[in-house]
Amino acid sequence: PNYLLVRNLGIYNTMWALILPGAVSSYNLIVARTFFQQNIPDELREAAELDGCTDAGFFFRVVLPLSGSIIAVMVLFYAVGHWNSYYNALIYMSSQSKYPLQLVLRNILIVNTMDDMVNDVATQAAQQRMGDLIKYGMIIVSSLPLMILYPFLQKYFVQGVMIGAIKG
């Protein structure tokens, strides 16, 4: 059904086919709602209403500036989810020039493991070592961007993950 929906919406073989189907997660909505309920006092809403603030104004002027930790957590959750997914690209992309990094690395790995059998043991061992080096290099290439991003979001991540863990 998802494939048919993406195709009928006309976003097949575009970047939107990778972004839109996974744009909202019910788990992440529950985490964000819990954060807003626990950390945004009702008195702020009442004060904003008395000052003539609309719902949208309250959200953008009051709630978002106070929600740095949950925004950082949601960015990290979605970034990791989209970065590691290759299955959606496998289904929704037909042009290899538009493949995301994970699918390109997967194809390199598959091509490397499907070599013809070699009779010479030394040549086979050398090919095996080269295949292992390519695998290890792919692990580093695919992990490095998120390892660079995480230290900048770590303090927010720890705060945001603890939402709802302690009753007070």
Buried (B, 14 or more C-beta within 10 A) or exposed (E): EEEEEBEEEEBBBBEBBBEBBEEEBEEBEEBBEEBBEEBBEEEBBEEBEEEEBEEEEBBEEBBEEBBEBBBBBBBBBBBEEBBEBBEBBBBBBEEEEBBBBBBBBBBBBEEBEEEEEEEEEEEEEEBEEEBEEBBEEBEEEBEEEEEEBEEEBEEBBEBBBEBEEEEE
